[in-house]
Amino acid sequence: QVQLVESGGGLVQAGGSLRLSCAASGRTFSTYTMGWFRQAPGKEREFVAAISWSGASTYHRYYADSVKGRFTISRDNAKNTVSLQMNSLQPEDTAVYYCAADAAVSGISAAAKGYDYWGQGTQVAVSS
């Protein structure tokens, strides 16, 4: 069982930045693909970004088009953490952001059903 705990959400003005963090339990964290998803009121949960690690300094990152160039996902396997640096935030980025872990070694998935474990979520609100 993997437990995920997000932190770092809050209220920010448009154009501002926030950094989300997710702390994970489990001794095989480095093998997981880690992802961030978000869900705005009345909308379905959507993919934001994901990262996997294939050894040494090789990381694979994948972003939704809507955040590409503004958000950066990173991970620290020694600390069992994954982070999402969000810059140039816009009101449409307002949502609850969820950290997720995919325990299967099968590449990066942008589908929520591909992830096995989920955090409780952290609220991000961007004012115009």
C-alpha positions in Angstrom: 0.0 0.0 0.0 1.3 3.4 -0.9 0.2 6.6 0.8 0.4 10.0 -0.9 0.1 13.3 0.9 0.0 16.6 -1.1 0.9 20.0 0.1 1.5 23.5 -1.2 -1.9 24.5 -2.6 -3.3 27.9 -1.9 -4.7 31.1 -3.4 -2.6 33.1 -5.9 -3.2 35.9 -8.3 -3.1 35.3 -12.1 0.5 35.3 -13.3 1.8 34.0 -10.0 3.4 30.7 -9.0 2.9 27.8 -6.6 4.8 24.7 -5.9 3.0 21.5 -5.0 4.7 18.7 -3.3 3.7 15.1 -2.7 5.3 12.8 -0.2 5.0 9.1 -0.8 5.4 6.1 1.4 6.8 2.8 0.1 10.3 1.4 -0.5 9.9 1.1 -4.3 9.0 4.7 -5.0 11.7 5.1 -7.6 10.0 2.5 -9.8 6.6 4.3 -9.8 5.5 6.6 -12.5 4.2 9.7 -10.6 1.5 11.9 -11.9 -0.4 15.1 -11.2 -4.1 15.4 -12.1 -6.6 18.1 -11.4 -10.3 18.5 -11.1 -12.2 21.7 -11.4 -15.8 22.0 -10.1 -18.2 20.3 -12.4 -15.5 18.9 -14.6 -13.8 15.5 -15.0 -10.4 14.8 -13.5 -7.8 15.7 -16.1 -4.1 14.8 -16.5 -1.6 17.5 -15.8 1.9 16.0 -15.8 3.8 12.8 -15.1 7.3 11.6 -14.5 9.1 8.3 -14.6 12.7 7.3 -13.9 14.7 4.8 -15.8 18.0 4.9 -13.8 20.9 7.2 -13.4 19.9 10.7 -14.4 17.3 9.7 -17.0 13.8 11.0 -16.3 10.9 11.0 -18.7 8.3 13.8 -18.4 5.0 14.2 -20.1 2.7 17.3 -19.9 -0.8 18.2 -20.9 -0.8 20.7 -23.7 -2.6 23.2 -21.4 0.4 23.4 -19.0 3.3 22.8 -21.2 5.9 25.5 -20.8 4.4 26.8 -17.5 4.5 23.7 -15.2 7.5 21.6 -14.4 7.3 18.2 -12.7 10.3 16.8 -10.8 11.0 14.0 -8.4 13.5 13.2 -5.6 13.7 9.4 -5.3 15.9 9.7 -2.2 13.2 11.6 -0.4 10.2 9.9 -2.0 8.8 13.1 -3.2 7.4 14.5 -6.4 6.8 18.2 -7.0 4.9 20.4 -9.5 6.2 23.9 -10.0 3.4 26.0 -11.5 4.3 29.3 -13.1 2.2 31.8 -15.0 -0.9 30.6 -13.3 -4.3 31.5 -14.8 -7.8 31.3 -13.4 -8.5 28.2 -15.5 -5.8 26.4 -13.5 -8.1 26.6 -10.5 -8.8 23.1 -9.3 -8.1 20.5 -6.7 -4.7 18.9 -7.6 -4.1 15.2 -7.0 -0.9 13.3 -6.8 -1.0 9.8 -8.2 1.3 6.8 -8.4 1.3 4.1 -11.0 3.0 1.0 -9.7 3.2 -0.8 -13.0 6.4 -0.5 -14.9 4.7 0.2 -18.2 5.6 3.7 -19.3 3.8 7.0 -18.7 0.0 7.1 -18.7 -2.1 10.2 -19.0 -5.3 8.3 -18.0 -6.5 8.4 -14.5 -7.4 4.7 -14.6 -3.8 3.9 -15.1 -2.8 5.0 -11.6 -3.1 2.8 -8.6 -2.8 5.2 -5.7 -4.1 8.7 -5.1 -3.6 11.4 -2.6 -6.4 13.4 -0.9 -5.8 16.5 -3.1 -4.8 20.1 -2.5 -6.8 23.1 -3.6 -5.3 25.6 -6.0 -7.2 28.8 -6.6 -6.1 31.5 -9.1 -7.8 34.9 -9.0 -8.0 37.2 -11.9 
